[in-house]
């Protein structure tokens, strides 16, 4: 879940570890890349810091049970392993969408890299992140436009960018 424009400066992301299936897999879904084409998106959004609240779901809770008010002190939390991270968006963004059927930006999935902000764009800076996602096309978007998708990862992006610069000369 993302709450955008929180005080015009923050985005709140609530990822959860899929403990039962993938114990080392974490992912935050970042804003859709099509939003990046909206007027003034980058002036507002590029400086956003992601407030990530990472947690695990407590197994065995009867979430449908109705409690009496006097039982309030005995109710167990539905979450465990709560951790809060603060990172600039580009530092935890991945070069892949958040899922195959949406235009969301995926995050890196390694918890240590999320904590430290050492995703693939952290090495190149926010300008590369911005340019990459402004120009990123999903397969269906490229097909709709009648063109071949220019890139699907950072290596292909840098080759595409170099070709674009050569054409301008």
C-alpha positions as CSV (number, residue, x, y, z in Angstrom):
1,X,0.0,0.0,0.0
2,X,1.3,3.4,-0.8
3,X,0.0,6.7,0.5
4,X,1.3,9.3,-2.0
5,X,1.9,13.0,-1.4
6,X,2.0,12.4,2.4
7,X,2.9,16.0,3.5
8,X,4.1,16.4,-0.2
9,X,7.4,14.8,0.8
10,X,6.9,11.2,1.8
11,X,5.5,8.0,0.5
12,X,4.5,5.2,2.9
13,X,5.0,1.7,1.7
14,X,3.8,-1.3,3.7
15,X,5.5,-4.4,2.4
16,X,5.2,-7.8,4.0
17,X,7.5,-10.8,3.9
18,X,5.9,-13.8,2.3
19,X,7.3,-15.9,5.1
20,X,5.4,-19.1,4.3
21,X,6.6,-19.3,0.7
22,X,9.6,-17.1,0.3
23,X,11.4,-16.4,3.6
24,X,14.1,-14.1,2.1
25,X,11.8,-12.3,-0.3
26,X,10.7,-8.7,0.4
27,X,9.2,-6.3,-2.1
28,X,7.9,-2.8,-2.0
29,X,5.7,-1.6,-4.8
30,X,6.6,1.9,-5.8
31,X,4.5,4.4,-7.8
32,X,3.4,3.6,-11.3
33,X,5.9,4.8,-13.9
34,X,3.1,6.3,-16.0
35,X,2.6,8.8,-13.2
36,X,6.1,10.1,-14.0
37,X,4.8,11.7,-17.2
38,X,2.3,13.9,-15.3
39,X,3.1,17.6,-15.0
40,X,5.5,18.4,-12.1
41,X,5.7,14.7,-11.1
42,X,9.5,14.8,-10.8
43,X,9.7,18.1,-9.1
44,X,7.5,16.6,-6.3
45,X,8.3,12.9,-6.4
46,X,12.0,12.6,-7.1
47,X,12.9,13.8,-3.6
48,X,10.3,11.5,-1.9
49,X,11.7,9.3,0.8
50,X,10.1,5.9,1.1
51,X,8.9,5.1,4.6
52,X,8.8,1.3,4.5
53,X,7.1,-0.6,7.2
54,X,8.2,-4.2,7.0
55,X,6.4,-6.9,8.9
56,X,5.5,-10.5,9.0
57,X,2.0,-11.8,9.6
58,X,1.5,-13.7,12.8
59,X,0.2,-17.2,12.0
60,X,-2.5,-18.8,13.9
61,X,-4.6,-15.7,14.8
62,X,-8.3,-16.1,14.4
63,X,-8.8,-12.8,12.7
64,X,-12.6,-13.3,12.5
65,X,-13.1,-13.8,16.2
66,X,-15.1,-11.2,18.0
67,X,-13.6,-10.2,21.4
68,X,-15.3,-8.8,24.4
69,X,-14.0,-5.5,25.6
70,X,-12.6,-7.1,28.8
71,X,-10.5,-9.4,26.6
72,X,-8.6,-6.5,25.1
73,X,-5.4,-7.1,26.9
74,X,-5.2,-10.7,25.7
75,X,-5.6,-9.9,22.0
76,X,-2.4,-10.8,20.1
77,X,-1.1,-8.5,17.4
78,X,-1.7,-9.8,13.8
79,X,1.9,-8.7,12.9
80,X,5.4,-9.5,14.2
81,X,8.9,-8.5,13.3
82,X,8.0,-4.9,12.7
83,X,10.8,-2.8,11.1
84,X,10.8,0.7,9.7
85,X,13.1,1.8,6.9
86,X,13.6,5.2,5.3
87,X,15.2,5.4,1.9
88,X,15.2,7.6,-1.1
89,X,13.0,6.0,-3.8
90,X,15.7,5.6,-6.4
91,X,18.0,3.8,-3.9
92,X,15.6,0.9,-3.4
93,X,13.9,0.8,-6.9
94,X,14.6,-2.1,-9.1
95,X,14.8,-1.9,-12.9
96,X,11.8,-4.3,-13.2
97,X,8.1,-3.5,-12.8
98,X,6.5,-4.5,-9.5
99,X,4.5,-7.1,-11.3
100,X,3.9,-8.2,-14.9
101,X,0.4,-6.9,-15.3
102,X,0.8,-3.4,-13.8
103,X,2.9,-0.3,-14.4
104,X,4.2,-0.2,-10.9
105,X,7.9,0.1,-10.2
106,X,9.3,-2.9,-8.3
107,X,11.7,-2.6,-5.5
108,X,14.8,-4.6,-4.8
109,X,13.8,-7.7,-2.8
110,X,16.8,-8.3,-0.6
111,X,16.1,-7.1,2.9
112,X,19.7,-6.0,3.6
113,X,19.8,-4.0,0.4
114,X,16.4,-2.4,1.3
115,X,17.8,-1.4,4.7
116,X,21.0,0.0,3.2
117,X,19.5,1.6,0.1
118,X,21.9,-0.3,-2.3
119,X,19.6,-1.1,-5.2
120,X,20.8,-0.9,-8.8
121,X,20.0,2.8,-9.2
122,X,21.9,3.8,-6.0
123,X,25.1,3.4,-8.0
124,X,23.9,5.7,-10.9
125,X,21.9,8.3,-9.0
126,X,18.4,9.7,-9.3
127,X,18.8,11.2,-12.8
128,X,19.4,7.7,-14.3
129,X,16.4,6.4,-12.3
130,X,14.2,9.2,-13.6
131,X,15.3,8.8,-17.2
132,X,15.0,5.0,-17.1
133,X,11.5,4.9,-15.8
134,X,10.3,7.9,-17.8
135,X,11.2,6.0,-21.0
136,X,10.4,2.4,-19.8
137,X,7.8,0.6,-21.8
138,X,6.0,-2.6,-20.9
139,X,5.6,-5.2,-23.7
140,X,1.9,-4.3,-24.1
141,X,2.7,-0.6,-24.3
142,X,5.3,-1.1,-27.0
143,X,3.0,-3.4,-28.9
144,X,0.2,-0.9,-28.8
145,X,2.6,1.8,-30.1
146,X,3.8,-0.6,-32.9
147,X,7.4,-0.6,-31.8
148,X,9.9,-2.9,-30.2
149,X,10.4,-2.5,-26.4
150,X,13.7,-0.4,-26.1
151,X,15.0,-2.1,-23.0
152,X,14.1,-4.4,-20.1
153,X,17.0,-4.0,-17.7
154,X,19.8,-1.5,-16.9
155,X,22.3,-3.1,-19.3
156,X,19.9,-2.8,-22.2
157,X,19.0,0.7,-21.1
158,X,22.6,2.0,-21.2
159,X,22.9,0.6,-24.7
160,X,19.6,2.2,-25.8
161,X,20.7,5.5,-24.3
162,X,24.0,5.4,-26.1
163,X,22.2,4.7,-29.4
164,X,19.9,7.7,-28.7
165,X,22.8,10.0,-28.1
166,X,24.6,8.8,-31.3
167,X,21.4,9.7,-33.3
168,X,21.4,13.2,-31.9
169,X,25.0,13.9,-33.1
